[in-house]
Amino acid sequence: MRIELDPAQHDRNTFYRLLTASVVPRPIAWVSTTSADGVDNLAPHSFFTVACVSPPMVQFTSVGRKDSLRNVEATGEFVVNLAPEQLFEQINATGTDFPHRLSEFDAVGIAREPSTRVKPPRVAASPVALECRLHSTVLLGDSTVVFGEVVHAAVSDAVLVDGHPEVDRMRPLTRLGKDEWGTLGEVLEISRIRYADWPDAQKS
Ligand SMILES: Cc1cc2nc3c(=O)[nH]c(=O)nc-3n(C[C@H](O)[C@H](O)[C@H](O)COP(=O)(O)O)c2cc1C
């Protein structure tokens, strides 16, 4: 038996909780931006994924209008810092609704490093930083999807194995429902099957 739910019959938060508990685990973009008057901002966003391969693009969603979105709109730049397990409490603390004039880097005590191609700084202890230029935004109801072209990537050599970021070394955190977070579980590996190799493929 299933419980059937019609979004039209439920309030916004009921469906928000259902979606965020169902679409799991979500990777976390730890987004750094700089305001027009020079304040460095940092906030986690778990509505985040790769948006395009060529040119390389990523996307995150601002639910409502927040400082990160305002800064991206004002400056056209942001950095997605990957969120490693060892920075769990700091990442959560940057989700606090600090006033616009305060920098989460300073309030939480997070070390910056300069970016190569954009003005917002990178998180020094994050294993991967994707420096982005704003491509476009799409307003969807109460949320805004931000698309950014990755103009530079900086990867810590401590997580590289044969030139590739190794997930066991990155230890990415994920966001689950409620106040739950996930850590990396067991990693499975399997090759995709080409149709030409599918059993009985020649007959159909
Ligand atoms: C793990 C985590 C994931 C989050 N994901 C999102 C998200 O995808 N979109 C969003 O608007 N807020 C998200 N939030 C809440 C924002 O981080 C929070 O509202 C923050 O204060 C926004 O900061 P800003 O105003 O400096 O941009 C998340 C918070 C946490 C802790």
The ligand as a MOL file (V3000), in Angstrom:
LIG
                    3D

  0  0  0     0  0            999 V3000
M  V30 BEGIN CTAB
M  V30 COUNTS 31 33 0 0 0
M  V30 BEGIN ATOM
M  V30 1 C 23.4270 21.4560 4.4960 0
M  V30 2 C 22.5780 22.6380 4.1330 0
M  V30 3 C 22.0670 22.7390 2.8620 0
M  V30 4 C 21.3040 23.8450 2.4760 0
M  V30 5 N 20.8180 23.9180 1.2060 0
M  V30 6 C 20.1590 25.0260 0.7960 0
M  V30 7 C 19.7290 25.1620 -0.5630 0
M  V30 8 O 19.9240 24.2850 -1.4080 0
M  V30 9 N 19.1030 26.3040 -0.9080 0
M  V30 10 C 18.8820 27.3170 -0.0170 0
M  V30 11 O 18.3090 28.3350 -0.3850 0
M  V30 12 N 19.2610 27.2010 1.2720 0
M  V30 13 C 19.9120 26.1070 1.6940 0
M  V30 14 N 20.3330 25.9940 2.9920 0
M  V30 15 C 20.1020 27.1180 3.9030 0
M  V30 16 C 21.1080 28.2510 3.6570 0
M  V30 17 O 22.4420 27.7960 3.7490 0
M  V30 18 C 20.8540 29.3490 4.6960 0
M  V30 19 O 19.5860 29.8980 4.4690 0
M  V30 20 C 21.9270 30.4280 4.6820 0
M  V30 21 O 21.7240 31.2980 5.7800 0
M  V30 22 C 21.9130 31.2520 3.4210 0
M  V30 23 O 22.9930 32.1390 3.5270 0
M  V30 24 P 23.1240 33.4640 2.7090 0
M  V30 25 O 21.9700 34.3690 3.0710 0
M  V30 26 O 24.4400 34.0270 3.1750 0
M  V30 27 O 23.1320 33.1310 1.2440 0
M  V30 28 C 21.0520 24.8820 3.4180 0
M  V30 29 C 21.5760 24.7840 4.7130 0
M  V30 30 C 22.3240 23.6680 5.0710 0
M  V30 31 C 22.8980 23.5960 6.4700 0
M  V30 END ATOM
M  V30 BEGIN BOND
M  V30 1 1 1 2
M  V30 2 1 2 3
M  V30 3 2 2 30
M  V30 4 2 3 4
M  V30 5 1 4 5
M  V30 6 1 4 28
M  V30 7 2 5 6
M  V30 8 1 6 7
M  V30 9 1 6 13
M  V30 10 2 7 8
M  V30 11 1 7 9
M  V30 12 1 9 10
M  V30 13 2 10 11
M  V30 14 1 10 12
M  V30 15 2 12 13
M  V30 16 1 13 14
M  V30 17 1 14 15
M  V30 18 1 14 28
M  V30 19 1 15 16
M  V30 20 1 16 17
M  V30 21 1 16 18
M  V30 22 1 18 19
M  V30 23 1 18 20
M  V30 24 1 20 21
M  V30 25 1 20 22
M  V30 26 1 22 23
M  V30 27 1 23 24
M  V30 28 2 24 25
M  V30 29 1 24 26
M  V30 30 1 24 27
M  V30 31 2 28 29
M  V30 32 1 29 30
M  V30 33 1 30 31
M  V30 END BOND
M  V30 END CTAB
M  END
